[in-house]
Amino acid sequence: MEEVVLWNITEAAKYLSMSVAYLRKQVRLRAVPFFRIGGKAIRFRRSELDAWLGAHSNGGELRYSKK
């Protein structure tokens, strides 16, 4: 059975290599998977973040060229 890893916003931001402020914005926009505990505390499942990262990855290629 897979262990469910839950992170608060600081831990998730560190894992995703983004600032807490930017992750909060993504939560407000509902662009990243999250859930709330008790109506206020935001939590993230590592498995959902991994799936989200995979779906939003560009495969390591540059998206924009400065030509």
Jmol script that loads the backbone (N, CA, C; Angstrom):
load data "model"
ATOM      1  N   MET A   1       0.843  -1.183   0.000  1.00  0.00           N
ATOM      2  CA  MET A   1       0.000   0.000   0.000  1.00  0.00           C
ATOM      3  C   MET A   1       0.887   1.245   0.000  1.00  0.00           C
ATOM      4  N   GLU A   2       0.571   2.199  -0.866  1.00  0.00           N
ATOM      5  CA  GLU A   2       1.352   3.421  -0.992  1.00  0.00           C
ATOM      6  C   GLU A   2       1.048   4.373   0.153  1.00  0.00           C
ATOM      7  N   GLU A   3       2.103   4.934   0.733  1.00  0.00           N
ATOM      8  CA  GLU A   3       1.938   5.902   1.805  1.00  0.00           C
ATOM      9  C   GLU A   3       1.478   7.233   1.220  1.00  0.00           C
ATOM     10  N   VAL A   4       0.446   7.810   1.789  1.00  0.00           N
ATOM     11  CA  VAL A   4      -0.060   9.101   1.324  1.00  0.00           C
ATOM     12  C   VAL A   4       0.740  10.196   2.023  1.00  0.00           C
ATOM     13  N   VAL A   5       1.391  11.017   1.236  1.00  0.00           N
ATOM     14  CA  VAL A   5       2.192  12.115   1.774  1.00  0.00           C
ATOM     15  C   VAL A   5       1.398  13.411   1.614  1.00  0.00           C
ATOM     16  N   LEU A   6       1.147  14.073   2.731  1.00  0.00           N
ATOM     17  CA  LEU A   6       0.427  15.349   2.729  1.00  0.00           C
ATOM     18  C   LEU A   6       1.387  16.456   3.117  1.00  0.00           C
ATOM     19  N   TRP A   7       1.332  17.558   2.378  1.00  0.00           N
ATOM     20  CA  TRP A   7       2.209  18.689   2.655  1.00  0.00           C
ATOM     21  C   TRP A   7       1.400  19.948   2.868  1.00  0.00           C
ATOM     22  N   ASN A   8       1.932  20.832   3.708  1.00  0.00           N
ATOM     23  CA  ASN A   8       1.345  22.160   3.816  1.00  0.00           C
ATOM     24  C   ASN A   8       1.892  23.005   2.665  1.00  0.00           C
ATOM     25  N   ILE A   9       1.495  24.244   2.586  1.00  0.00           N
ATOM     26  CA  ILE A   9       1.851  25.058   1.427  1.00  0.00           C
ATOM     27  C   ILE A   9       3.352  25.347   1.342  1.00  0.00           C
ATOM     28  N   THR A  10       4.012  25.485   2.477  1.00  0.00           N
ATOM     29  CA  THR A  10       5.455  25.730   2.481  1.00  0.00           C
ATOM     30  C   THR A  10       6.214  24.519   1.943  1.00  0.00           C
ATOM     31  N   GLU A  11       5.837  23.332   2.397  1.00  0.00           N
ATOM     32  CA  GLU A  11       6.491  22.105   1.938  1.00  0.00           C
ATOM     33  C   GLU A  11       6.235  21.864   0.456  1.00  0.00           C
ATOM     34  N   ALA A  12       4.999  22.104   0.016  1.00  0.00           N
ATOM     35  CA  ALA A  12       4.660  21.892  -1.394  1.00  0.00           C
ATOM     36  C   ALA A  12       5.402  22.885  -2.288  1.00  0.00           C
ATOM     37  N   ALA A  13       5.508  24.135  -1.858  1.00  0.00           N
ATOM     38  CA  ALA A  13       6.221  25.147  -2.642  1.00  0.00           C
ATOM     39  C   ALA A  13       7.690  24.764  -2.788  1.00  0.00           C
ATOM     40  N   LYS A  14       8.284  24.271  -1.725  1.00  0.00           N
ATOM     41  CA  LYS A  14       9.684  23.841  -1.782  1.00  0.00           C
ATOM     42  C   LYS A  14       9.837  22.674  -2.755  1.00  0.00           C
ATOM     43  N   TYR A  15       8.932  21.711  -2.683  1.00  0.00           N
ATOM     44  CA  TYR A  15       8.974  20.550  -3.573  1.00  0.00           C
ATOM     45  C   TYR A  15       8.829  20.968  -5.039  1.00  0.00           C
ATOM     46  N   LEU A  16       7.970  21.939  -5.297  1.00  0.00           N
ATOM     47  CA  LEU A  16       7.715  22.403  -6.660  1.00  0.00           C
ATOM     48  C   LEU A  16       8.710  23.478  -7.122  1.00  0.00           C
ATOM     49  N   SER A  17       9.605  23.868  -6.251  1.00  0.00           N
ATOM     50  CA  SER A  17      10.605  24.907  -6.545  1.00  0.00           C
ATOM     51  C   SER A  17       9.947  26.221  -6.962  1.00  0.00           C
ATOM     52  N   MET A  18       8.960  26.639  -6.182  1.00  0.00           N
ATOM     53  CA  MET A  18       8.308  27.924  -6.434  1.00  0.00           C
ATOM     54  C   MET A  18       8.080  28.614  -5.099  1.00  0.00           C
ATOM     55  N   SER A  19       7.838  29.892  -5.153  1.00  0.00           N
ATOM     56  CA  SER A  19       7.606  30.631  -3.918  1.00  0.00           C
ATOM     57  C   SER A  19       6.232  30.293  -3.351  1.00  0.00           C
ATOM     58  N   VAL A  20       6.090  30.510  -2.057  1.00  0.00           N
ATOM     59  CA  VAL A  20       4.800  30.283  -1.399  1.00  0.00           C
ATOM     60  C   VAL A  20       3.753  31.224  -1.988  1.00  0.00           C
ATOM     61  N   ALA A  21       4.144  32.468  -2.258  1.00  0.00           N
ATOM     62  CA  ALA A  21       3.199  33.440  -2.822  1.00  0.00           C
ATOM     63  C   ALA A  21       2.680  32.981  -4.183  1.00  0.00           C
ATOM     64  N   TYR A  22       3.583  32.461  -5.020  1.00  0.00           N
ATOM     65  CA  TYR A  22       3.156  31.995  -6.343  1.00  0.00           C
ATOM     66  C   TYR A  22       2.244  30.775  -6.220  1.00  0.00           C
ATOM     67  N   LEU A  23       2.570  29.867  -5.305  1.00  0.00           N
ATOM     68  CA  LEU A  23       1.721  28.684  -5.112  1.00  0.00           C
ATOM     69  C   LEU A  23       0.345  29.093  -4.586  1.00  0.00           C
ATOM     70  N   ARG A  24       0.304  30.072  -3.688  1.00  0.00           N
ATOM     71  CA  ARG A  24      -1.002  30.573  -3.208  1.00  0.00           C
ATOM     72  C   ARG A  24      -1.831  31.120  -4.380  1.00  0.00           C
ATOM     73  N   LYS A  25      -1.181  31.816  -5.293  1.00  0.00           N
ATOM     74  CA  LYS A  25      -1.874  32.332  -6.468  1.00  0.00           C
ATOM     75  C   LYS A  25      -2.424  31.186  -7.307  1.00  0.00           C
ATOM     76  N   GLN A  26      -1.641  30.141  -7.491  1.00  0.00           N
ATOM     77  CA  GLN A  26      -2.090  28.985  -8.261  1.00  0.00           C
ATOM     78  C   GLN A  26      -3.274  28.298  -7.575  1.00  0.00           C
ATOM     79  N   VAL A  27      -3.273  28.293  -6.249  1.00  0.00           N
ATOM     80  CA  VAL A  27      -4.411  27.745  -5.495  1.00  0.00           C
ATOM     81  C   VAL A  27      -5.646  28.608  -5.738  1.00  0.00           C
ATOM     82  N   ARG A  28      -5.492  29.930  -5.656  1.00  0.00           N
ATOM     83  CA  ARG A  28      -6.640  30.834  -5.903  1.00  0.00           C
ATOM     84  C   ARG A  28      -7.213  30.627  -7.299  1.00  0.00           C
ATOM     85  N   LEU A  29      -6.330  30.382  -8.268  1.00  0.00           N
ATOM     86  CA  LEU A  29      -6.769  30.157  -9.644  1.00  0.00           C
ATOM     87  C   LEU A  29      -7.240  28.723  -9.891  1.00  0.00           C
ATOM     88  N   ARG A  30      -7.094  27.896  -8.874  1.00  0.00           N
ATOM     89  CA  ARG A  30      -7.433  26.458  -8.961  1.00  0.00           C
ATOM     90  C   ARG A  30      -6.651  25.779 -10.086  1.00  0.00           C
ATOM     91  N   ALA A  31      -5.392  26.189 -10.239  1.00  0.00           N
ATOM     92  CA  ALA A  31      -4.541  25.643 -11.295  1.00  0.00           C
ATOM     93  C   ALA A  31      -3.720  24.454 -10.814  1.00  0.00           C
ATOM     94  N   VAL A  32      -3.677  24.226  -9.525  1.00  0.00           N
ATOM     95  CA  VAL A  32      -2.888  23.143  -8.938  1.00  0.00           C
ATOM     96  C   VAL A  32      -3.814  22.335  -8.015  1.00  0.00           C
ATOM     97  N   PRO A  33      -3.626  21.005  -7.953  1.00  0.00           N
ATOM     98  CA  PRO A  33      -4.507  20.197  -7.092  1.00  0.00           C
ATOM     99  C   PRO A  33      -4.216  20.426  -5.609  1.00  0.00           C
ATOM    100  N   PHE A  34      -5.270  20.672  -4.827  1.00  0.00           N
ATOM    101  CA  PHE A  34      -5.146  20.892  -3.386  1.00  0.00           C
ATOM    102  C   PHE A  34      -6.473  20.550  -2.737  1.00  0.00           C
ATOM    103  N   PHE A  35      -6.470  20.504  -1.422  1.00  0.00           N
ATOM    104  CA  PHE A  35      -7.727  20.379  -0.691  1.00  0.00           C
ATOM    105  C   PHE A  35      -7.588  21.132   0.625  1.00  0.00           C
ATOM    106  N   ARG A  36      -8.703  21.389   1.246  1.00  0.00           N
ATOM    107  CA  ARG A  36      -8.706  22.141   2.502  1.00  0.00           C
ATOM    108  C   ARG A  36      -9.136  21.234   3.648  1.00  0.00           C
ATOM    109  N   ILE A  37      -8.495  21.466   4.781  1.00  0.00           N
ATOM    110  CA  ILE A  37      -8.853  20.760   6.012  1.00  0.00           C
ATOM    111  C   ILE A  37      -9.510  21.780   6.933  1.00  0.00           C
ATOM    112  N   GLY A  38     -10.699  21.480   7.394  1.00  0.00           N
ATOM    113  CA  GLY A  38     -11.391  22.392   8.294  1.00  0.00           C
ATOM    114  C   GLY A  38     -11.783  23.705   7.654  1.00  0.00           C
ATOM    115  N   GLY A  39     -11.868  23.723   6.340  1.00  0.00           N
ATOM    116  CA  GLY A  39     -12.309  24.913   5.645  1.00  0.00           C
ATOM    117  C   GLY A  39     -11.235  25.958   5.402  1.00  0.00           C
ATOM    118  N   LYS A  40     -10.054  25.836   6.044  1.00  0.00           N
ATOM    119  CA  LYS A  40      -9.050  26.875   5.879  1.00  0.00           C
ATOM    120  C   LYS A  40      -7.665  26.325   5.535  1.00  0.00           C
ATOM    121  N   ALA A  41      -7.206  25.327   6.244  1.00  0.00           N
ATOM    122  CA  ALA A  41      -5.847  24.812   6.045  1.00  0.00           C
ATOM    123  C   ALA A  41      -5.729  24.121   4.685  1.00  0.00           C
ATOM    124  N   ILE A  42      -4.765  24.565   3.894  1.00  0.00           N
ATOM    125  CA  ILE A  42      -4.542  24.013   2.558  1.00  0.00           C
ATOM    126  C   ILE A  42      -3.531  22.882   2.652  1.00  0.00           C
ATOM    127  N   ARG A  43      -3.841  21.770   2.011  1.00  0.00           N
ATOM    128  CA  ARG A  43      -2.933  20.624   1.982  1.00  0.00           C
ATOM    129  C   ARG A  43      -2.813  20.108   0.552  1.00  0.00           C
ATOM    130  N   PHE A  44      -1.682  19.464   0.298  1.00  0.00           N
ATOM    131  CA  PHE A  44      -1.367  18.930  -1.019  1.00  0.00           C
ATOM    132  C   PHE A  44      -0.933  17.485  -0.874  1.00  0.00           C
ATOM    133  N   ARG A  45      -1.397  16.632  -1.780  1.00  0.00           N
ATOM    134  CA  ARG A  45      -0.948  15.240  -1.827  1.00  0.00           C
ATOM    135  C   ARG A  45       0.217  15.154  -2.807  1.00  0.00           C
ATOM    136  N   ARG A  46       1.300  14.527  -2.379  1.00  0.00           N
ATOM    137  CA  ARG A  46       2.474  14.416  -3.252  1.00  0.00           C
ATOM    138  C   ARG A  46       2.119  13.718  -4.561  1.00  0.00           C
ATOM    139  N   SER A  47       1.319  12.660  -4.487  1.00  0.00           N
ATOM    140  CA  SER A  47       0.968  11.917  -5.696  1.00  0.00           C
ATOM    141  C   SER A  47       0.231  12.801  -6.698  1.00  0.00           C
ATOM    142  N   GLU A  48      -0.644  13.684  -6.218  1.00  0.00           N
ATOM    143  CA  GLU A  48      -1.377  14.582  -7.112  1.00  0.00           C
ATOM    144  C   GLU A  48      -0.458  15.651  -7.698  1.00  0.00           C
ATOM    145  N   LEU A  49       0.491  16.130  -6.897  1.00  0.00           N
ATOM    146  CA  LEU A  49       1.447  17.116  -7.410  1.00  0.00           C
ATOM    147  C   LEU A  49       2.348  16.486  -8.470  1.00  0.00           C
ATOM    148  N   ASP A  50       2.767  15.243  -8.239  1.00  0.00           N
ATOM    149  CA  ASP A  50       3.589  14.544  -9.233  1.00  0.00           C
ATOM    150  C   ASP A  50       2.839  14.392 -10.556  1.00  0.00           C
ATOM    151  N   ALA A  51       1.560  14.006 -10.474  1.00  0.00           N
ATOM    152  CA  ALA A  51       0.742  13.851 -11.684  1.00  0.00           C
ATOM    153  C   ALA A  51       0.555  15.202 -12.372  1.00  0.00           C
ATOM    154  N   TRP A  52       0.333  16.250 -11.594  1.00  0.00           N
ATOM    155  CA  TRP A  52       0.167  17.595 -12.140  1.00  0.00           C
ATOM    156  C   TRP A  52       1.441  18.050 -12.839  1.00  0.00           C
ATOM    157  N   LEU A  53       2.589  17.805 -12.213  1.00  0.00           N
ATOM    158  CA  LEU A  53       3.864  18.165 -12.830  1.00  0.00           C
ATOM    159  C   LEU A  53       4.060  17.432 -14.148  1.00  0.00           C
ATOM    160  N   GLY A  54       3.738  16.151 -14.178  1.00  0.00           N
ATOM    161  CA  GLY A  54       3.879  15.366 -15.404  1.00  0.00           C
ATOM    162  C   GLY A  54       2.986  15.875 -16.521  1.00  0.00           C
ATOM    163  N   ALA A  55       1.781  16.290 -16.165  1.00  0.00           N
ATOM    164  CA  ALA A  55       0.835  16.776 -17.166  1.00  0.00           C
ATOM    165  C   ALA A  55       1.206  18.162 -17.680  1.00  0.00           C
ATOM    166  N   HIS A  56       1.959  18.923 -16.887  1.00  0.00           N
ATOM    167  CA  HIS A  56       2.314  20.288 -17.268  1.00  0.00           C
ATOM    168  C   HIS A  56       3.784  20.440 -17.617  1.00  0.00           C
ATOM    169  N   SER A  57       4.429  19.343 -17.880  1.00  0.00           N
ATOM    170  CA  SER A  57       5.846  19.363 -18.237  1.00  0.00           C
ATOM    171  C   SER A  57       6.008  19.537 -19.741  1.00  0.00           C
ATOM    172  N   ASN A  58       7.101  20.168 -20.144  1.00  0.00           N
ATOM    173  CA  ASN A  58       7.379  20.316 -21.572  1.00  0.00           C
ATOM    174  C   ASN A  58       8.492  19.359 -22.006  1.00  0.00           C
ATOM    175  N   GLY A  59       8.829  18.399 -21.166  1.00  0.00           N
ATOM    176  CA  GLY A  59       9.834  17.409 -21.526  1.00  0.00           C
ATOM    177  C   GLY A  59      11.246  17.953 -21.529  1.00  0.00           C
ATOM    178  N   GLY A  60      11.483  19.068 -20.837  1.00  0.00           N
ATOM    179  CA  GLY A  60      12.809  19.644 -20.750  1.00  0.00           C
ATOM    180  C   GLY A  60      13.198  20.503 -21.944  1.00  0.00           C
ATOM    181  N   GLU A  61      12.249  20.751 -22.838  1.00  0.00           N
ATOM    182  CA  GLU A  61      12.533  21.571 -24.017  1.00  0.00           C
ATOM    183  C   GLU A  61      12.168  23.032 -23.731  1.00  0.00           C
ATOM    184  N   LEU A  62      12.875  23.929 -24.383  1.00  0.00           N
ATOM    185  CA  LEU A  62      12.549  25.347 -24.249  1.00  0.00           C
ATOM    186  C   LEU A  62      11.231  25.629 -24.948  1.00  0.00           C
ATOM    187  N   ARG A  63      10.371  26.362 -24.295  1.00  0.00           N
ATOM    188  CA  ARG A  63       9.090  26.701 -24.904  1.00  0.00           C
ATOM    189  C   ARG A  63       9.194  27.945 -25.766  1.00  0.00           C
ATOM    190  N   TYR A  64      10.079  28.847 -25.404  1.00  0.00           N
ATOM    191  CA  TYR A  64      10.180  30.097 -26.134  1.00  0.00           C
ATOM    192  C   TYR A  64      11.604  30.294 -26.612  1.00  0.00           C
ATOM    193  N   SER A  65      11.726  30.843 -27.765  1.00  0.00           N
ATOM    194  CA  SER A  65      13.041  31.109 -28.352  1.00  0.00           C
ATOM    195  C   SER A  65      13.256  32.612 -28.416  1.00  0.00           C
ATOM    196  N   LYS A  66      14.466  33.057 -28.111  1.00  0.00           N
ATOM    197  CA  LYS A  66      14.770  34.482 -28.145  1.00  0.00           C
ATOM    198  C   LYS A  66      15.363  34.865 -29.488  1.00  0.00           C
ATOM    199  N   LYS A  67      14.781  34.456 -30.577  1.00  0.00           N
ATOM    200  CA  LYS A  67      15.289  34.771 -31.927  1.00  0.00           C
ATOM    201  C   LYS A  67      14.810  36.109 -32.387  1.00  0.00           C
TER     202      LYS A  67
END
end "model"
wireframe off; spacefill off
backbone 0.3
color backbone group
